[in-house]
Amino acid sequence: MKRTALLTVITWLVIMLTMANFSAPDYAGSLPFQASLGIHNPNSVAWGFPGEKTGSVQLRLDQGDSQIRESVSRSVLADVQKYSLPVLEHNAGQVPVQTTQLIAFNTDKGYLRSIRQIFPKNEITNASGQTAGFTLASEVFLPMYEYQNQAYLVNTLTHELTHVVLNQQHIGAVLPTWMNEGFAWYDGMTAERMVSAADAAQLENLLQDGINRAVQTGELLPLTASESDILRVNHIYNVEFEDYLAVKHLIDRYGLAKFRAFLNASPQGVAQSFYRQYHMPLSQYQTQFFQHMMDKAH
């Protein structure tokens, strides 16, 4: 599947995971978000989250096919308020500043119909079979029937809203795809840990096994791999998980503040902003990370 930044896709294995109790990090829920709910019609719900740093967030949840129960709408938007927005504010220093639409699908038929309208014909099969949600500008498409538990849903919501934030900052299309997807994964996994540390750890361990197999067989790709190479190894490991590890390694090593500063200055030039923060070319980090992954596995 083409790795484009504006039309971003999160690929997952559909995994049945068990829920576990977990205390959220200190910053979770600490922001002054006070929700105000207004139902404009039976299937559309808008929430506002006034915040001291971020103004207000306007989210709208609409049906993509069959009617959405009001209880489901309230639950989804409550998850956004409790988990996604605090993670975005903490990690990105930004929440959506323009009206954002969440489009929920209750059936695979309705979801596939939307995919057919958006994706090129040669990508429809991959998109319908491998996506647990995707983002186009400030619209998030959610196949609700895919989410087996709250942790999976919260991860996806936060992942896709990260793409929305990057798009609204006008950097979604200019960031390297590995960084765009990797940061969305970083936020999504942070939010999932707040719901269930066990689920997040199990998912990471499973996907890490795929990375290890790729290293052992010599099929681990560099971060700048081509579309054809990605399709070739897609059955061996999740390439977007490698993107996540690259962003996580960058943040773990140099700190979240530097990464946020890099993002903030990226509209003026990604390469220049990266060099200013990390004192090395972006290409050098990409090479270093690939070598780090190879060395770590041996």
Buried (B, 14 or more C-beta within 10 A) or exposed (E): BBBEBEBBBBBBEEEEBEEBEBEBBEBBBEBEBEBEEEEEEEBBBBBBBEBEEBEBBBBBBBBBBEEBEEEBBBEBBEBBBBBBBBBBBBBBBBBBBEEBBBBBBBBBEBBBBBBEEBBEEEBBEBBBEBBBBBBBBBBBBBBBEBBBBBBBBBBBBBBBBBBBBBBBBEBBEBBBBBBBBBBBBBBBBBBBBBBBBBBBBBBBEBBBEBBBBBBEEEEBBBBBBEEEBBBEBBEBBBBBBBBBBBBBBBBEEBEBEBBBBBBBBBEEEBEEBBBBBBEEEBEEBBBEBBEBBEEEBE
